[in-house]
Amino acid sequence: MLRTEQEYKIAVERYKEQLALIAQQEKILKTKELSAAEIDTCLQPLRAFHSNLSDEILEYEKTLRGEFEEINNFENIGKFLIKSRIFKQINQRDLAKRLDVSESQISRDEKNEYHGITCERVNKVLCALGITLRSSIYDSYQDVRTSDYTVVSENSDNRSIGPNLINIENSNTPDNVIPIDKNRKVAC
């Protein structure tokens, strides 16, 4: 996963180099009078690397546009935080300043995709990014939505992130669910 603008630029250069290398290797292999299947087999590792690089570049570009997947039960929360930072166009140095930690700490956290992050730390990062996150509560045993809550950070700049938005307000509570105080806001 590309995490910085610098990594993105390097990946784009590698992508161009790999494309040229594949073309060069294909030309060389054709002079050896190999069959199309043999040439394809020889080029497969280069094409696979090129394809993976292309996927990473496209994922970074989609992230810049705010197009990334929802999180479920905090699965992939680390990737979500990284992509949120990228989308908000905040570099690791600025996030570190906002959180009063070292830039190397942010780099380590992101390299490990915030593995083992606490809820308190997630909240601090969300607030430092000034983003919002929406959550829905589903009864996984009955496969029905039991309620829908939205939590909003106070310092949001109103740029919504993909389909993910946190303003705790109860918007749809069935009778069998104890409602949380309506319109209660959670301050960061």
Summary of the structure (lengths in Angstrom):
residues: 188
radius of gyration: 22.2
end to end distance: 28.4
largest distance: 75.2
contacts: 480
relative contact order: 0.10
helix: 51%
strand: 12%
